[in-house]
């Protein structure tokens, strides 16, 4: 069951407004052949899209797309995230809300991970530089630097950051993990935590845990990929990002704030009615 609280304004007022504001992802780089990625999936399972650079390297621009019509609120994404990162029991790095603002016929589920904003307020307000952008645009937290001021939590308009008020319990496996901002384990008292697109998995060519779990659950509601390649995958198919956004009337949550999130949403269909 999804949580019944709901963030404000989960969808745009019209498709035309989205098209005007987002421009369907703008001028992204030319896509690599879809067949190449499809063969990678067939051979190796759930792998993140490969980089086609013609001998040159360029920064990734990781993005996520969540299909609200396909999400049934099972929270497998949340559970997989908690298991993957040994997330403390009182935290959820991707929280699934149930939209209660409309009538019962229009209800749908609304997963909210970190938006990985390009113009992130959390990065701007951190007084010690503990919150920062990687070269690939992922917003990470260096817990060796974090002083627990929680300015970032106050600045985040999405409410996706958590604070360790007490020393988290540590499993036997967690105690032997070598800490890095890409995989912030073991967890520490007095520090802020959040989703980081499973940077440690992506670095190894794997999809984020939430994407993989959603695919294994048979919903395939979460896509992930590189905007510079114009390709994303949900584990079942590899599609062009711009095409997916156009067909699903994609939009960004609270886009009017100017944070430039890297998480897109596809509008829920009328068939998402719940009993």
C-alpha positions as CSV (number, residue, x, y, z in Angstrom):
1,X,0.0,0.0,0.0
2,X,1.4,3.4,-1.0
3,X,1.6,6.2,1.5
4,X,-1.5,8.4,1.4
5,X,0.4,11.7,2.0
6,X,1.0,13.5,-1.3
7,X,3.5,16.1,-2.4
8,X,2.0,19.2,-3.9
9,X,1.2,19.6,-7.7
10,X,2.3,16.1,-8.9
11,X,1.3,16.8,-12.5
12,X,1.4,19.7,-14.9
13,X,-1.8,21.6,-15.7
14,X,-1.7,20.7,-19.4
15,X,0.4,18.8,-22.0
16,X,0.9,22.1,-23.9
17,X,2.5,23.7,-20.9
18,X,4.9,20.8,-20.5
19,X,5.8,20.9,-24.1
20,X,6.5,24.6,-23.8
21,X,8.6,24.3,-20.6
22,X,10.5,21.1,-21.2
23,X,10.8,21.0,-24.9
24,X,10.8,17.2,-24.7
25,X,14.3,17.2,-23.3
26,X,15.7,19.7,-25.7
27,X,18.6,19.1,-28.0
28,X,20.0,15.8,-26.7
29,X,22.9,14.1,-28.4
30,X,22.3,11.6,-31.2
31,X,21.3,8.2,-30.0
32,X,23.4,5.0,-30.2
33,X,21.8,2.2,-32.1
34,X,18.9,0.7,-30.0
35,X,19.8,-2.8,-31.3
36,X,23.2,-2.6,-29.7
37,X,21.7,-2.1,-26.3
38,X,19.0,-4.7,-26.9
39,X,21.7,-7.3,-27.6
40,X,23.5,-6.2,-24.4
41,X,20.4,-6.9,-22.4
42,X,19.8,-10.2,-24.0
43,X,23.3,-11.3,-23.3
44,X,23.9,-10.0,-19.8
45,X,20.6,-9.2,-18.2
46,X,19.8,-5.9,-16.5
47,X,22.7,-3.6,-17.5
48,X,22.8,0.1,-17.8
49,X,23.1,1.5,-21.4
50,X,26.6,1.4,-22.8
51,X,28.3,4.6,-23.9
52,X,28.8,5.0,-27.7
53,X,31.4,7.7,-28.1
54,X,33.2,7.0,-31.4
55,X,36.6,7.0,-29.6
56,X,35.8,10.1,-27.5
57,X,34.5,10.3,-24.0
58,X,31.9,12.8,-22.8
59,X,30.1,13.2,-19.5
60,X,27.0,11.0,-18.8
61,X,23.7,12.7,-18.1
62,X,21.9,10.0,-16.1
63,X,18.1,10.5,-16.1
64,X,15.1,8.5,-14.7
65,X,11.6,8.3,-16.1
66,X,8.7,7.0,-14.0
67,X,5.6,5.8,-15.8
68,X,2.7,6.6,-13.4
69,X,0.3,4.5,-15.4
70,X,2.4,1.4,-14.8
71,X,3.1,1.9,-11.1
72,X,0.7,-0.1,-8.8
73,X,2.1,1.1,-5.5
74,X,3.7,-2.3,-4.6
75,X,6.8,-0.5,-3.1
76,X,9.2,-3.1,-4.4
77,X,11.4,-0.2,-5.4
78,X,11.5,1.1,-1.9
79,X,12.3,-2.3,-0.4
80,X,15.0,-3.0,-3.0
81,X,16.6,0.4,-2.2
82,X,16.5,-0.3,1.5
83,X,18.1,-3.7,1.0
84,X,20.7,-2.5,-1.4
85,X,22.0,0.3,0.8
86,X,21.2,-1.1,4.2
87,X,19.0,1.9,4.7
88,X,18.0,2.5,8.3
89,X,14.5,1.2,9.1
90,X,13.0,4.6,9.6
91,X,14.1,6.0,6.2
92,X,12.9,5.6,2.6
93,X,15.1,6.9,-0.2
94,X,12.3,6.4,-2.7
95,X,8.9,6.9,-1.2
96,X,5.7,5.9,-3.0
97,X,2.7,8.2,-2.4
98,X,-0.9,7.6,-3.4
99,X,-2.4,10.7,-4.9
100,X,-5.6,11.5,-3.0
101,X,-6.1,15.0,-4.4
102,X,-8.5,13.8,-7.2
103,X,-11.5,11.6,-7.1
104,X,-11.2,7.8,-6.8
105,X,-11.3,7.3,-10.6
106,X,-8.1,9.4,-11.0
107,X,-6.1,7.9,-8.2
108,X,-2.5,6.8,-9.0
109,X,0.7,6.1,-7.3
110,X,3.6,8.6,-7.3
111,X,7.2,7.4,-6.5
112,X,9.5,10.1,-5.4
113,X,13.3,9.5,-5.4
114,X,16.0,12.2,-5.3
115,X,15.4,14.4,-8.4
116,X,19.2,14.8,-9.0
117,X,18.5,18.5,-9.8
118,X,21.0,20.2,-12.2
119,X,20.4,23.4,-10.3
120,X,20.2,21.7,-6.9
121,X,19.3,24.0,-3.9
122,X,20.9,21.4,-1.5
123,X,24.3,21.8,-3.2
124,X,24.1,25.6,-3.0
125,X,23.3,25.8,0.7
126,X,25.8,23.2,2.0
127,X,28.4,25.2,4.0
128,X,31.2,22.6,3.8
129,X,30.7,21.2,0.3
130,X,29.6,17.9,1.5
131,X,26.7,17.8,-1.0
132,X,28.0,18.1,-4.5
133,X,27.5,17.1,-8.2
134,X,29.6,14.3,-9.7
135,X,30.9,14.7,-13.3
136,X,27.8,12.7,-14.4
137,X,25.4,15.0,-12.6
138,X,24.5,12.8,-9.7
139,X,24.0,14.7,-6.4
140,X,26.0,12.9,-3.7
141,X,26.8,13.4,0.0
142,X,30.3,13.0,1.4
143,X,29.6,11.9,5.0
144,X,33.3,12.5,5.9
145,X,32.5,16.2,5.3
146,X,28.8,16.4,6.4
147,X,28.4,18.3,9.7
148,X,24.8,17.6,10.1
149,X,23.5,21.2,9.8
150,X,20.5,20.0,7.8
151,X,20.5,23.1,5.6
152,X,20.2,20.8,2.6
153,X,17.1,19.2,4.0
154,X,15.5,22.6,4.5
155,X,16.4,23.7,1.0
156,X,15.2,20.5,-0.8
157,X,11.7,21.2,-2.2
158,X,11.0,17.5,-2.7
159,X,11.6,16.3,0.9
160,X,13.8,13.4,-0.1
161,X,16.6,13.7,2.4
162,X,16.8,11.9,5.8
163,X,18.8,12.6,8.9
164,X,20.4,10.0,11.2
165,X,19.4,11.3,14.6
166,X,20.8,8.2,16.3
167,X,23.6,5.7,15.5
168,X,22.0,3.3,12.9
169,X,22.2,-0.4,13.6
170,X,24.8,-2.2,11.4
171,X,24.4,-5.6,9.9
172,X,27.4,-7.9,9.8
173,X,27.8,-7.3,6.1
174,X,27.6,-3.6,6.4
175,X,30.4,-3.4,8.9
176,X,32.9,-4.6,6.4
177,X,31.9,-2.3,3.5
178,X,34.5,0.3,2.5
179,X,32.8,3.7,2.7
180,X,32.5,5.9,-0.4
181,X,30.0,8.7,-1.3
182,X,28.8,6.4,-4.2
183,X,27.9,3.7,-1.6
184,X,27.4,5.5,1.7
185,X,27.8,2.5,4.0
186,X,28.1,2.1,7.0
187,X,25.6,4.8,7.9
188,X,26.6,7.4,10.5
189,X,24.9,9.3,13.2
190,X,24.5,13.1,12.6
191,X,24.6,12.9,8.8
192,X,22.1,13.4,6.0
193,X,21.3,10.6,3.5
194,X,19.4,10.2,0.2
195,X,19.1,8.4,-3.1
196,X,22.0,8.7,-5.4
197,X,20.7,6.7,-8.4
198,X,22.7,3.7,-7.1
199,X,25.9,5.3,-8.4
200,X,27.9,2.2,-7.3
201,X,25.7,-0.1,-9.5
202,X,25.7,2.3,-12.4
203,X,29.5,2.5,-12.3
204,X,29.6,-1.3,-12.8
205,X,27.1,-1.1,-15.7
206,X,24.1,-2.2,-13.7
207,X,20.7,-0.5,-13.4
208,X,19.7,1.1,-10.1
209,X,18.1,-1.3,-7.6
210,X,14.7,0.3,-7.9
211,X,14.6,-0.1,-11.7
212,X,15.7,-3.7,-11.4
213,X,13.2,-4.5,-8.7
214,X,10.3,-2.9,-10.7
215,X,11.3,-5.0,-13.7
216,X,11.4,-8.2,-11.7
217,X,8.0,-7.4,-10.2
218,X,6.6,-7.2,-13.7
219,X,5.6,-3.5,-13.7
220,X,8.5,-2.0,-15.7
221,X,7.4,1.4,-14.5
222,X,10.9,2.9,-14.0
223,X,13.3,3.7,-16.9
224,X,16.9,4.8,-16.5
225,X,19.6,5.9,-19.0
226,X,21.9,8.5,-20.4
227,X,20.2,11.6,-21.9
228,X,23.4,12.1,-24.0
229,X,22.6,8.8,-25.7
230,X,18.9,9.6,-25.8
231,X,18.3,6.0,-24.6
232,X,16.6,4.7,-21.4
233,X,15.6,1.2,-20.4
234,X,13.2,-0.3,-17.8
235,X,14.8,-3.8,-18.0
236,X,12.2,-5.0,-20.6
237,X,12.8,-2.6,-23.5
238,X,15.3,0.1,-24.6
239,X,13.6,3.2,-26.0
240,X,14.5,6.7,-27.1
241,X,14.1,9.2,-24.2
242,X,12.5,11.9,-26.4
243,X,10.1,9.4,-27.9
244,X,9.1,8.1,-24.5
245,X,8.5,11.6,-23.1
246,X,6.5,12.6,-26.2
247,X,4.2,9.5,-26.1
248,X,3.7,9.6,-22.4
249,X,3.3,13.4,-22.1
250,X,6.3,13.5,-19.8
251,X,6.9,16.3,-17.3
252,X,9.2,17.2,-14.4
253,X,7.8,17.4,-10.8
254,X,7.8,21.0,-9.5
255,X,9.5,22.1,-12.7
256,X,8.4,25.7,-12.1
257,X,11.0,26.0,-9.3
258,X,13.8,26.0,-11.7
259,X,15.8,23.2,-10.1
260,X,16.0,21.3,-13.4
261,X,15.3,17.7,-12.1
262,X,16.7,14.7,-13.9
263,X,13.6,12.6,-13.1
264,X,10.7,12.7,-15.5
265,X,7.2,11.4,-15.0
266,X,4.7,10.1,-17.6
267,X,1.1,11.0,-17.0
268,X,-1.2,8.3,-15.5
269,X,-3.8,7.0,-17.8
270,X,-7.6,6.7,-17.0
271,X,-7.0,2.9,-16.6
272,X,-5.2,3.5,-13.3
273,X,-8.5,3.5,-11.3
274,X,-8.2,1.5,-8.1
275,X,-10.9,-0.5,-6.4
